[in-house]
Amino acid sequence: QQPVQSPQAVILREGEDAVINCSSSKALYSVHWYRQKHGEAPVFLMILLKGGEQKGHEKISASFNEKKQQSSLYLTASQLSYSGTYFCGTLFSGGYQKVTFGTGTKLQVIP
Amino acid sequence: EAQVTQNPRYLITVTGKKLTVTCSQNMNHEYMSWYRQDPGLGLRQIYYSMNVEVTDKGDVPEGYKVSRKEKRNFPLILESPSPNQTSLYFCASSSTTGGDEQYFGPGTRLTVT
């Protein structure tokens, strides 16, 4: 079951902040965040693991609420280069290694 | 340079003609995966592999086959392609399991007429 991302799309001016949310109805082991620019492959941003461990780029901030099965990606002081589609991927607790991605959040940063 | 390569990058074929999309990684990763990407549907996992000779179905495996005979290679096989398999396909790898960063290949755009 795909995680649900919100919002589906957002337009920001340079310097503004944004939050992208990802929620699941199933217990999660980890949440992954990727950014994809048009015509390119997804690029890793961050992984948040059950228990609090995080792996990722220092400039990216995210949270993982294990009780609510929700994660949020925080984009602060946005730059033009932040434009793209953001995907969250979830790995469910229970032993399977399937990563299920959401349908994406399209972010456009304008001057 | 650490990378995941896919070939071909673009392919136009006809219904029923068997095809293989190759995927290779040079990072000695154990976990490899195939995704398809369609507008509005995000990335959907087709198959994944935890190691050599160990593969399992993802969320949309129908109409696809995979094999993992060598650690570095994970080809995707469409034995009888149909128009609903027209899509953008990505191969990805990570060092161990789903708890690690996945490196994606450049993508293969497949059109089945």
Interface residues (C-beta under 8 A of the other chain):
Chain A: Q2 Y29 S30 H32 Y34 E40 A41 P42 V43 F44 I47 L49 K55 G56 F87 G89 L91 Y96 Q97 K98 V99 T100 F101 G102 T103 G104
Chain B: Y31 S33 Y35 G40 L41 G42 L43 R44 Q45 Y48 M50 D56 G58 D59 F90 T97 G98 G99 D100 E101 Q102 Y103 F104 G105 P106 G107
